[in-house]
Amino acid sequence: MTTRLADLAAVSCVKELSAGRPHPLKGDRAGEFAVDLEGGKRLVFKPDNDPIPLTEDGSIDR
């Protein structure tokens, strides 16, 4: 998990992440992202932007 936290700290947007299969969540977790960790676990996080940047279709601009 330490490596994933360092990865998150080093990038300015989600699309810059290359490891951990970063992906947006849906439903009641919409607005959050997850990256895979070892052992089938994942790290869930929210973008640190206020307001969260959105694309024209209303999805989060990764």
CHARMM-style PDB file with segment names, atoms N, HN, CA, C and O in Angstrom:
ATOM      1  N   MET     1       0.818  -1.187   0.000  1.00  0.00      PROA
ATOM      2  CA  MET     1       0.000   0.000   0.000  1.00  0.00      PROA
ATOM      3  C   MET     1       0.864   1.255   0.000  1.00  0.00      PROA
ATOM      4  O   MET     1       0.469   2.279  -0.556  1.00  0.00      PROA
ATOM      5  N   THR     2       2.018   1.185   0.607  1.00  0.00      PROA
ATOM      6  HN  THR     2       2.339   0.353   1.059  1.00  0.00      PROA
ATOM      7  CA  THR     2       2.916   2.340   0.645  1.00  0.00      PROA
ATOM      8  C   THR     2       3.281   2.799  -0.758  1.00  0.00      PROA
ATOM      9  O   THR     2       3.359   3.998  -1.026  1.00  0.00      PROA
ATOM     10  N   THR     3       3.506   1.841  -1.655  1.00  0.00      PROA
ATOM     11  HN  THR     3       3.443   0.867  -1.437  1.00  0.00      PROA
ATOM     12  CA  THR     3       3.847   2.185  -3.032  1.00  0.00      PROA
ATOM     13  C   THR     3       2.698   2.914  -3.706  1.00  0.00      PROA
ATOM     14  O   THR     3       2.922   3.902  -4.405  1.00  0.00      PROA
ATOM     15  N   ARG     4       1.465   2.443  -3.509  1.00  0.00      PROA
ATOM     16  HN  ARG     4       1.283   1.640  -2.941  1.00  0.00      PROA
ATOM     17  CA  ARG     4       0.301   3.100  -4.131  1.00  0.00      PROA
ATOM     18  C   ARG     4       0.106   4.502  -3.582  1.00  0.00      PROA
ATOM     19  O   ARG     4      -0.248   5.412  -4.332  1.00  0.00      PROA
ATOM     20  N   LEU     5       0.332   4.696  -2.279  1.00  0.00      PROA
ATOM     21  HN  LEU     5       0.620   3.957  -1.670  1.00  0.00      PROA
ATOM     22  CA  LEU     5       0.212   6.030  -1.704  1.00  0.00      PROA
ATOM     23  C   LEU     5       1.260   6.970  -2.301  1.00  0.00      PROA
ATOM     24  O   LEU     5       0.971   8.134  -2.577  1.00  0.00      PROA
ATOM     25  N   ALA     6       2.470   6.461  -2.496  1.00  0.00      PROA
ATOM     26  HN  ALA     6       2.705   5.515  -2.272  1.00  0.00      PROA
ATOM     27  CA  ALA     6       3.513   7.271  -3.126  1.00  0.00      PROA
ATOM     28  C   ALA     6       3.138   7.592  -4.572  1.00  0.00      PROA
ATOM     29  O   ALA     6       3.377   8.702  -5.047  1.00  0.00      PROA
ATOM     30  N   ASP     7       2.547   6.616  -5.272  1.00  0.00      PROA
ATOM     31  HN  ASP     7       2.352   5.715  -4.886  1.00  0.00      PROA
ATOM     32  CA  ASP     7       2.086   6.852  -6.647  1.00  0.00      PROA
ATOM     33  C   ASP     7       1.054   7.977  -6.678  1.00  0.00      PROA
ATOM     34  O   ASP     7       1.123   8.870  -7.523  1.00  0.00      PROA
ATOM     35  N   LEU     8       0.094   7.927  -5.747  1.00  0.00      PROA
ATOM     36  HN  LEU     8       0.037   7.202  -5.061  1.00  0.00      PROA
ATOM     37  CA  LEU     8      -0.949   8.956  -5.697  1.00  0.00      PROA
ATOM     38  C   LEU     8      -0.364  10.332  -5.404  1.00  0.00      PROA
ATOM     39  O   LEU     8      -0.795  11.328  -5.985  1.00  0.00      PROA
ATOM     40  N   ALA     9       0.604  10.392  -4.516  1.00  0.00      PROA
ATOM     41  HN  ALA     9       0.954   9.583  -4.043  1.00  0.00      PROA
ATOM     42  CA  ALA     9       1.222  11.670  -4.149  1.00  0.00      PROA
ATOM     43  C   ALA     9       2.033  12.260  -5.299  1.00  0.00      PROA
ATOM     44  O   ALA     9       2.222  13.475  -5.362  1.00  0.00      PROA
ATOM     45  N   ALA    10       2.510  11.415  -6.205  1.00  0.00      PROA
ATOM     46  HN  ALA    10       2.356  10.428  -6.154  1.00  0.00      PROA
ATOM     47  CA  ALA    10       3.399  11.866  -7.270  1.00  0.00      PROA
ATOM     48  C   ALA    10       2.691  12.371  -8.523  1.00  0.00      PROA
ATOM     49  O   ALA    10       3.337  12.951  -9.396  1.00  0.00      PROA
ATOM     50  N   VAL    11       1.384  12.166  -8.632  1.00  0.00      PROA
ATOM     51  HN  VAL    11       0.859  11.695  -7.923  1.00  0.00      PROA
ATOM     52  CA  VAL    11       0.674  12.549  -9.848  1.00  0.00      PROA
ATOM     53  C   VAL    11      -0.261  13.724  -9.588  1.00  0.00      PROA
ATOM     54  O   VAL    11      -0.657  13.983  -8.452  1.00  0.00      PROA
ATOM     55  N   SER    12      -0.606  14.431 -10.667  1.00  0.00      PROA
ATOM     56  HN  SER    12      -0.284  14.221 -11.590  1.00  0.00      PROA
ATOM     57  CA  SER    12      -1.521  15.560 -10.525  1.00  0.00      PROA
ATOM     58  C   SER    12      -2.943  15.206 -10.938  1.00  0.00      PROA
ATOM     59  O   SER    12      -3.875  15.964 -10.670  1.00  0.00      PROA
ATOM     60  N   CYS    13      -3.114  14.049 -11.595  1.00  0.00      PROA
ATOM     61  HN  CYS    13      -2.357  13.434 -11.813  1.00  0.00      PROA
ATOM     62  CA  CYS    13      -4.457  13.597 -11.963  1.00  0.00      PROA
ATOM     63  C   CYS    13      -4.453  12.074 -12.093  1.00  0.00      PROA
ATOM     64  O   CYS    13      -3.404  11.458 -12.281  1.00  0.00      PROA
ATOM     65  N   VAL    14      -5.639  11.480 -11.991  1.00  0.00      PROA
ATOM     66  HN  VAL    14      -6.492  11.981 -11.839  1.00  0.00      PROA
ATOM     67  CA  VAL    14      -5.765  10.024 -11.990  1.00  0.00      PROA
ATOM     68  C   VAL    14      -5.219   9.393 -13.256  1.00  0.00      PROA
ATOM     69  O   VAL    14      -4.631   8.313 -13.198  1.00  0.00      PROA
ATOM     70  N   LYS    15      -5.398  10.041 -14.401  1.00  0.00      PROA
ATOM     71  HN  LYS    15      -5.875  10.918 -14.448  1.00  0.00      PROA
ATOM     72  CA  LYS    15      -4.944   9.420 -15.648  1.00  0.00      PROA
ATOM     73  C   LYS    15      -3.430   9.287 -15.725  1.00  0.00      PROA
ATOM     74  O   LYS    15      -2.924   8.588 -16.603  1.00  0.00      PROA
ATOM     75  N   GLU    16      -2.694   9.938 -14.830  1.00  0.00      PROA
ATOM     76  HN  GLU    16      -3.105  10.505 -14.117  1.00  0.00      PROA
ATOM     77  CA  GLU    16      -1.241   9.783 -14.793  1.00  0.00      PROA
ATOM     78  C   GLU    16      -0.817   8.514 -14.048  1.00  0.00      PROA
ATOM     79  O   GLU    16       0.346   8.115 -14.125  1.00  0.00      PROA
ATOM     80  N   LEU    17      -1.745   7.876 -13.328  1.00  0.00      PROA
ATOM     81  HN  LEU    17      -2.689   8.200 -13.265  1.00  0.00      PROA
ATOM     82  CA  LEU    17      -1.417   6.630 -12.632  1.00  0.00      PROA
ATOM     83  C   LEU    17      -1.259   5.510 -13.654  1.00  0.00      PROA
ATOM     84  O   LEU    17      -2.088   5.354 -14.551  1.00  0.00      PROA
ATOM     85  N   SER    18      -0.195   4.738 -13.513  1.00  0.00      PROA
ATOM     86  HN  SER    18       0.479   4.864 -12.784  1.00  0.00      PROA
ATOM     87  CA  SER    18       0.020   3.652 -14.473  1.00  0.00      PROA
ATOM     88  C   SER    18      -0.123   2.270 -13.826  1.00  0.00      PROA
ATOM     89  O   SER    18      -0.315   1.278 -14.529  1.00  0.00      PROA
ATOM     90  N   ALA    19      -0.035   2.199 -12.521  1.00  0.00      PROA
ATOM     91  HN  ALA    19       0.121   3.006 -11.950  1.00  0.00      PROA
ATOM     92  CA  ALA    19      -0.118   0.910 -11.832  1.00  0.00      PROA
ATOM     93  C   ALA    19      -1.400   0.819 -11.015  1.00  0.00      PROA
ATOM     94  O   ALA    19      -1.966   1.841 -10.626  1.00  0.00      PROA
ATOM     95  N   GLY    20      -1.853  -0.391 -10.759  1.00  0.00      PROA
ATOM     96  HN  GLY    20      -1.393  -1.220 -11.076  1.00  0.00      PROA
ATOM     97  CA  GLY    20      -2.979  -0.603  -9.880  1.00  0.00      PROA
ATOM     98  C   GLY    20      -4.340  -0.522 -10.537  1.00  0.00      PROA
ATOM     99  O   GLY    20      -5.359  -0.523  -9.845  1.00  0.00      PROA
ATOM    100  N   ARG    21      -4.380  -0.451 -11.855  1.00  0.00      PROA
ATOM    101  HN  ARG    21      -3.553  -0.450 -12.417  1.00  0.00      PROA
ATOM    102  CA  ARG    21      -5.642  -0.416 -12.602  1.00  0.00      PROA
ATOM    103  C   ARG    21      -6.600   0.638 -12.050  1.00  0.00      PROA
ATOM    104  O   ARG    21      -7.695   0.293 -11.605  1.00  0.00      PROA
ATOM    105  N   PRO    22      -6.209   1.926 -12.068  1.00  0.00      PROA
ATOM    106  CA  PRO    22      -7.086   2.968 -11.535  1.00  0.00      PROA
ATOM    107  C   PRO    22      -8.410   3.012 -12.296  1.00  0.00      PROA
ATOM    108  O   PRO    22      -8.436   2.944 -13.525  1.00  0.00      PROA
ATOM    109  N   HSD    23      -9.521   3.129 -11.538  1.00  0.00      PROA
ATOM    110  HN  HSD    23      -9.501   3.185 -10.540  1.00  0.00      PROA
ATOM    111  CA  HSD    23     -10.831   3.152 -12.182  1.00  0.00      PROA
ATOM    112  C   HSD    23     -11.831   3.916 -11.321  1.00  0.00      PROA
ATOM    113  O   HSD    23     -11.757   3.884 -10.093  1.00  0.00      PROA
ATOM    114  N   PRO    24     -12.774   4.609 -11.979  1.00  0.00      PROA
ATOM    115  CA  PRO    24     -13.806   5.321 -11.221  1.00  0.00      PROA
ATOM    116  C   PRO    24     -14.824   4.334 -10.664  1.00  0.00      PROA
ATOM    117  O   PRO    24     -15.068   3.280 -11.252  1.00  0.00      PROA
ATOM    118  N   LEU    25     -15.412   4.684  -9.530  1.00  0.00      PROA
ATOM    119  HN  LEU    25     -15.213   5.540  -9.052  1.00  0.00      PROA
ATOM    120  CA  LEU    25     -16.437   3.852  -8.923  1.00  0.00      PROA
ATOM    121  C   LEU    25     -17.818   4.371  -9.305  1.00  0.00      PROA
ATOM    122  O   LEU    25     -17.955   5.497  -9.783  1.00  0.00      PROA
ATOM    123  N   LYS    26     -18.826   3.554  -9.094  1.00  0.00      PROA
ATOM    124  HN  LYS    26     -18.714   2.639  -8.705  1.00  0.00      PROA
ATOM    125  CA  LYS    26     -20.191   3.893  -9.503  1.00  0.00      PROA
ATOM    126  C   LYS    26     -21.144   3.816  -8.317  1.00  0.00      PROA
ATOM    127  O   LYS    26     -20.746   3.473  -7.204  1.00  0.00      PROA
ATOM    128  N   GLY    27     -22.406   4.140  -8.574  1.00  0.00      PROA
ATOM    129  HN  GLY    27     -22.729   4.418  -9.478  1.00  0.00      PROA
ATOM    130  CA  GLY    27     -23.450   4.019  -7.560  1.00  0.00      PROA
ATOM    131  C   GLY    27     -23.217   4.968  -6.407  1.00  0.00      PROA
ATOM    132  O   GLY    27     -22.941   6.150  -6.609  1.00  0.00      PROA
ATOM    133  N   ASP    28     -23.329   4.442  -5.180  1.00  0.00      PROA
ATOM    134  HN  ASP    28     -23.553   3.481  -5.015  1.00  0.00      PROA
ATOM    135  CA  ASP    28     -23.165   5.299  -4.011  1.00  0.00      PROA
ATOM    136  C   ASP    28     -21.711   5.709  -3.783  1.00  0.00      PROA
ATOM    137  O   ASP    28     -21.431   6.510  -2.891  1.00  0.00      PROA
ATOM    138  N   ARG    29     -20.787   5.172  -4.575  1.00  0.00      PROA
ATOM    139  HN  ARG    29     -21.015   4.522  -5.299  1.00  0.00      PROA
ATOM    140  CA  ARG    29     -19.365   5.551  -4.497  1.00  0.00      PROA
ATOM    141  C   ARG    29     -18.946   6.421  -5.671  1.00  0.00      PROA
ATOM    142  O   ARG    29     -17.755   6.649  -5.881  1.00  0.00      PROA
ATOM    143  N   ALA    30     -19.933   6.919  -6.451  1.00  0.00      PROA
ATOM    144  HN  ALA    30     -20.901   6.734  -6.280  1.00  0.00      PROA
ATOM    145  CA  ALA    30     -19.632   7.802  -7.583  1.00  0.00      PROA
ATOM    146  C   ALA    30     -18.854   9.013  -7.072  1.00  0.00      PROA
ATOM    147  O   ALA    30     -19.161   9.553  -6.009  1.00  0.00      PROA
ATOM    148  N   GLY    31     -17.860   9.430  -7.827  1.00  0.00      PROA
ATOM    149  HN  GLY    31     -17.611   8.992  -8.691  1.00  0.00      PROA
ATOM    150  CA  GLY    31     -16.997  10.530  -7.409  1.00  0.00      PROA
ATOM    151  C   GLY    31     -15.725  10.047  -6.741  1.00  0.00      PROA
ATOM    152  O   GLY    31     -14.852  10.848  -6.407  1.00  0.00      PROA
ATOM    153  N   GLU    32     -15.614   8.732  -6.545  1.00  0.00      PROA
ATOM    154  HN  GLU    32     -16.323   8.081  -6.817  1.00  0.00      PROA
ATOM    155  CA  GLU    32     -14.425   8.139  -5.950  1.00  0.00      PROA
ATOM    156  C   GLU    32     -13.730   7.251  -6.980  1.00  0.00      PROA
ATOM    157  O   GLU    32     -14.332   6.834  -7.969  1.00  0.00      PROA
ATOM    158  N   PHE    33     -12.459   6.971  -6.729  1.00  0.00      PROA
ATOM    159  HN  PHE    33     -11.970   7.309  -5.926  1.00  0.00      PROA
ATOM    160  CA  PHE    33     -11.669   6.088  -7.574  1.00  0.00      PROA
ATOM    161  C   PHE    33     -11.086   4.978  -6.717  1.00  0.00      PROA
ATOM    162  O   PHE    33     -11.063   5.077  -5.491  1.00  0.00      PROA
ATOM    163  N   ALA    34     -10.617   3.923  -7.364  1.00  0.00      PROA
ATOM    164  HN  ALA    34     -10.637   3.842  -8.361  1.00  0.00      PROA
ATOM    165  CA  ALA    34      -9.944   2.833  -6.660  1.00  0.00      PROA
ATOM    166  C   ALA    34      -8.736   2.382  -7.457  1.00  0.00      PROA
ATOM    167  O   ALA    34      -8.725   2.440  -8.687  1.00  0.00      PROA
ATOM    168  N   VAL    35      -7.721   1.932  -6.740  1.00  0.00      PROA
ATOM    169  HN  VAL    35      -7.729   1.884  -5.742  1.00  0.00      PROA
ATOM    170  CA  VAL    35      -6.574   1.261  -7.349  1.00  0.00      PROA
ATOM    171  C   VAL    35      -6.421  -0.083  -6.646  1.00  0.00      PROA
ATOM    172  O   VAL    35      -6.675  -0.204  -5.448  1.00  0.00      PROA
ATOM    173  N   ASP    36      -6.007  -1.081  -7.403  1.00  0.00      PROA
ATOM    174  HN  ASP    36      -5.801  -0.983  -8.377  1.00  0.00      PROA
ATOM    175  CA  ASP    36      -5.839  -2.424  -6.855  1.00  0.00      PROA
ATOM    176  C   ASP    36      -4.572  -2.516  -6.019  1.00  0.00      PROA
ATOM    177  O   ASP    36      -3.542  -1.924  -6.339  1.00  0.00      PROA
ATOM    178  N   LEU    37      -4.683  -3.278  -4.939  1.00  0.00      PROA
ATOM    179  HN  LEU    37      -5.520  -3.759  -4.679  1.00  0.00      PROA
ATOM    180  CA  LEU    37      -3.545  -3.586  -4.076  1.00  0.00      PROA
ATOM    181  C   LEU    37      -3.314  -5.093  -4.121  1.00  0.00      PROA
ATOM    182  O   LEU    37      -4.052  -5.811  -4.796  1.00  0.00      PROA
ATOM    183  N   GLU    38      -2.316  -5.570  -3.422  1.00  0.00      PROA
ATOM    184  HN  GLU    38      -1.716  -4.987  -2.874  1.00  0.00      PROA
ATOM    185  CA  GLU    38      -2.048  -7.004  -3.365  1.00  0.00      PROA
ATOM    186  C   GLU    38      -3.134  -7.718  -2.566  1.00  0.00      PROA
ATOM    187  O   GLU    38      -3.778  -7.113  -1.708  1.00  0.00      PROA
ATOM    188  N   GLY    39      -3.333  -8.984  -2.843  1.00  0.00      PROA
ATOM    189  HN  GLY    39      -2.810  -9.475  -3.539  1.00  0.00      PROA
ATOM    190  CA  GLY    39      -4.253  -9.802  -2.075  1.00  0.00      PROA
ATOM    191  C   GLY    39      -5.718  -9.523  -2.342  1.00  0.00      PROA
ATOM    192  O   GLY    39      -6.565  -9.827  -1.502  1.00  0.00      PROA
ATOM    193  N   GLY    40      -6.037  -8.948  -3.496  1.00  0.00      PROA
ATOM    194  HN  GLY    40      -5.350  -8.701  -4.179  1.00  0.00      PROA
ATOM    195  CA  GLY    40      -7.431  -8.689  -3.838  1.00  0.00      PROA
ATOM    196  C   GLY    40      -8.037  -7.487  -3.141  1.00  0.00      PROA
ATOM    197  O   GLY    40      -9.247  -7.274  -3.214  1.00  0.00      PROA
ATOM    198  N   LYS    41      -7.217  -6.699  -2.468  1.00  0.00      PROA
ATOM    199  HN  LYS    41      -6.233  -6.871  -2.408  1.00  0.00      PROA
ATOM    200  CA  LYS    41      -7.712  -5.491  -1.801  1.00  0.00      PROA
ATOM    201  C   LYS    41      -7.571  -4.303  -2.734  1.00  0.00      PROA
ATOM    202  O   LYS    41      -6.890  -4.380  -3.756  1.00  0.00      PROA
ATOM    203  N   ARG    42      -8.227  -3.192  -2.370  1.00  0.00      PROA
ATOM    204  HN  ARG    42      -8.780  -3.130  -1.539  1.00  0.00      PROA
ATOM    205  CA  ARG    42      -8.091  -1.989  -3.174  1.00  0.00      PROA
ATOM    206  C   ARG    42      -8.075  -0.769  -2.271  1.00  0.00      PROA
ATOM    207  O   ARG    42      -8.569  -0.800  -1.144  1.00  0.00      PROA
ATOM    208  N   LEU    43      -7.502   0.295  -2.785  1.00  0.00      PROA
ATOM    209  HN  LEU    43      -7.100   0.320  -3.700  1.00  0.00      PROA
ATOM    210  CA  LEU    43      -7.426   1.567  -2.095  1.00  0.00      PROA
ATOM    211  C   LEU    43      -8.411   2.502  -2.776  1.00  0.00      PROA
ATOM    212  O   LEU    43      -8.293   2.760  -3.974  1.00  0.00      PROA
ATOM    213  N   VAL    44      -9.387   3.015  -2.025  1.00  0.00      PROA
ATOM    214  HN  VAL    44      -9.483   2.805  -1.052  1.00  0.00      PROA
ATOM    215  CA  VAL    44     -10.410   3.905  -2.565  1.00  0.00      PROA
ATOM    216  C   VAL    44     -10.057   5.329  -2.147  1.00  0.00      PROA
ATOM    217  O   VAL    44      -9.679   5.570  -1.000  1.00  0.00      PROA
ATOM    218  N   PHE    45     -10.184   6.275  -3.088  1.00  0.00      PROA
ATOM    219  HN  PHE    45     -10.491   6.078  -4.020  1.00  0.00      PROA
ATOM    220  CA  PHE    45      -9.846   7.666  -2.790  1.00  0.00      PROA
ATOM    221  C   PHE    45     -10.736   8.610  -3.580  1.00  0.00      PROA
ATOM    222  O   PHE    45     -11.349   8.224  -4.576  1.00  0.00      PROA
ATOM    223  N   LYS    46     -10.797   9.855  -3.120  1.00  0.00      PROA
ATOM    224  HN  LYS    46     -10.299  10.169  -2.311  1.00  0.00      PROA
ATOM    225  CA  LYS    46     -11.527  10.920  -3.806  1.00  0.00      PROA
ATOM    226  C   LYS    46     -10.503  11.915  -4.346  1.00  0.00      PROA
ATOM    227  O   LYS    46      -9.467  12.133  -3.718  1.00  0.00      PROA
ATOM    228  N   PRO    47     -10.777  12.519  -5.498  1.00  0.00      PROA
ATOM    229  CA  PRO    47      -9.878  13.555  -6.003  1.00  0.00      PROA
ATOM    230  C   PRO    47      -9.794  14.712  -5.004  1.00  0.00      PROA
ATOM    231  O   PRO    47     -10.763  15.023  -4.312  1.00  0.00      PROA
ATOM    232  N   ASP    48      -8.637  15.333  -4.944  1.00  0.00      PROA
ATOM    233  HN  ASP    48      -7.849  15.081  -5.507  1.00  0.00      PROA
ATOM    234  CA  ASP    48      -8.413  16.449  -4.023  1.00  0.00      PROA
ATOM    235  C   ASP    48      -8.637  17.777  -4.740  1.00  0.00      PROA
ATOM    236  O   ASP    48      -7.785  18.664  -4.695  1.00  0.00      PROA
ATOM    237  N   ASN    49      -9.768  17.909  -5.391  1.00  0.00      PROA
ATOM    238  HN  ASN    49     -10.460  17.188  -5.428  1.00  0.00      PROA
ATOM    239  CA  ASN    49     -10.128  19.132  -6.095  1.00  0.00      PROA
ATOM    240  C   ASN    49     -11.495  19.575  -5.600  1.00  0.00      PROA
ATOM    241  O   ASN    49     -12.365  18.745  -5.335  1.00  0.00      PROA
ATOM    242  N   ASP    50     -11.683  20.877  -5.477  1.00  0.00      PROA
ATOM    243  HN  ASP    50     -10.977  21.551  -5.692  1.00  0.00      PROA
ATOM    244  CA  ASP    50     -12.987  21.390  -5.096  1.00  0.00      PROA
ATOM    245  C   ASP    50     -13.270  22.627  -5.933  1.00  0.00      PROA
ATOM    246  O   ASP    50     -12.685  23.678  -5.673  1.00  0.00      PROA
ATOM    247  N   PRO    51     -14.125  22.542  -6.903  1.00  0.00      PROA
ATOM    248  CA  PRO    51     -14.969  21.404  -7.240  1.00  0.00      PROA
ATOM    249  C   PRO    51     -14.202  20.353  -8.040  1.00  0.00      PROA
ATOM    250  O   PRO    51     -13.158  20.647  -8.623  1.00  0.00      PROA
ATOM    251  N   ILE    52     -14.721  19.134  -8.064  1.00  0.00      PROA
ATOM    252  HN  ILE    52     -15.569  18.895  -7.591  1.00  0.00      PROA
ATOM    253  CA  ILE    52     -14.113  18.060  -8.836  1.00  0.00      PROA
ATOM    254  C   ILE    52     -14.261  18.392 -10.313  1.00  0.00      PROA
ATOM    255  O   ILE    52     -15.366  18.707 -10.754  1.00  0.00      PROA
ATOM    256  N   PRO    53     -13.172  18.332 -11.102  1.00  0.00      PROA
ATOM    257  CA  PRO    53     -13.266  18.651 -12.529  1.00  0.00      PROA
ATOM    258  C   PRO    53     -14.088  17.600 -13.287  1.00  0.00      PROA
ATOM    259  O   PRO    53     -13.864  16.398 -13.143  1.00  0.00      PROA
ATOM    260  N   LEU    54     -15.028  18.067 -14.083  1.00  0.00      PROA
ATOM    261  HN  LEU    54     -15.210  19.044 -14.200  1.00  0.00      PROA
ATOM    262  CA  LEU    54     -15.908  17.172 -14.837  1.00  0.00      PROA
ATOM    263  C   LEU    54     -15.728  17.366 -16.335  1.00  0.00      PROA
ATOM    264  O   LEU    54     -15.337  18.440 -16.793  1.00  0.00      PROA
ATOM    265  N   THR    55     -16.018  16.311 -17.092  1.00  0.00      PROA
ATOM    266  HN  THR    55     -16.336  15.439 -16.719  1.00  0.00      PROA
ATOM    267  CA  THR    55     -16.009  16.394 -18.547  1.00  0.00      PROA
ATOM    268  C   THR    55     -17.363  16.919 -19.008  1.00  0.00      PROA
ATOM    269  O   THR    55     -18.253  17.141 -18.187  1.00  0.00      PROA
ATOM    270  N   GLU    56     -17.527  17.116 -20.300  1.00  0.00      PROA
ATOM    271  HN  GLU    56     -16.804  16.935 -20.967  1.00  0.00      PROA
ATOM    272  CA  GLU    56     -18.783  17.633 -20.842  1.00  0.00      PROA
ATOM    273  C   GLU    56     -19.968  16.720 -20.547  1.00  0.00      PROA
ATOM    274  O   GLU    56     -21.094  17.199 -20.404  1.00  0.00      PROA
ATOM    275  N   ASP    57     -19.728  15.397 -20.454  1.00  0.00      PROA
ATOM    276  HN  ASP    57     -18.814  15.008 -20.570  1.00  0.00      PROA
ATOM    277  CA  ASP    57     -20.836  14.474 -20.197  1.00  0.00      PROA
ATOM    278  C   ASP    57     -21.135  14.309 -18.694  1.00  0.00      PROA
ATOM    279  O   ASP    57     -21.991  13.507 -18.323  1.00  0.00      PROA
ATOM    280  N   GLY    58     -20.441  15.056 -17.837  1.00  0.00      PROA
ATOM    281  HN  GLY    58     -19.745  15.708 -18.138  1.00  0.00      PROA
ATOM    282  CA  GLY    58     -20.697  15.021 -16.404  1.00  0.00      PROA
ATOM    283  C   GLY    58     -19.873  14.015 -15.631  1.00  0.00      PROA
ATOM    284  O   GLY    58     -19.986  13.947 -14.407  1.00  0.00      PROA
ATOM    285  N   SER    59     -19.038  13.223 -16.314  1.00  0.00      PROA
ATOM    286  HN  SER    59     -18.947  13.278 -17.308  1.00  0.00      PROA
ATOM    287  CA  SER    59     -18.184  12.276 -15.607  1.00  0.00      PROA
ATOM    288  C   SER    59     -16.928  13.005 -15.092  1.00  0.00      PROA
ATOM    289  O   SER    59     -16.592  14.096 -15.553  1.00  0.00      PROA
ATOM    290  N   ILE    60     -16.258  12.378 -14.139  1.00  0.00      PROA
ATOM    291  HN  ILE    60     -16.532  11.492 -13.765  1.00  0.00      PROA
ATOM    292  CA  ILE    60     -15.061  12.989 -13.574  1.00  0.00      PROA
ATOM    293  C   ILE    60     -13.971  13.029 -14.619  1.00  0.00      PROA
ATOM    294  O   ILE    60     -13.713  12.044 -15.312  1.00  0.00      PROA
ATOM    295  N   ASP    61     -13.324  14.202 -14.725  1.00  0.00      PROA
ATOM    296  HN  ASP    61     -13.533  15.002 -14.163  1.00  0.00      PROA
ATOM    297  CA  ASP    61     -12.192  14.348 -15.637  1.00  0.00      PROA
ATOM    298  C   ASP    61     -10.963  13.790 -14.942  1.00  0.00      PROA
ATOM    299  O   ASP    61     -10.385  14.427 -14.061  1.00  0.00      PROA
ATOM    300  N   ARG    62     -10.583  12.618 -15.341  1.00  0.00      PROA
ATOM    301  HN  ARG    62     -11.052  12.100 -16.057  1.00  0.00      PROA
ATOM    302  CA  ARG    62      -9.454  11.933 -14.703  1.00  0.00      PROA
ATOM    303  C   ARG    62      -8.164  12.581 -15.073  1.00  0.00      PROA
ATOM    304  OT1 ARG    62      -7.103  12.142 -14.630  1.00  0.00      PROA
TER     305      ARG     62
END
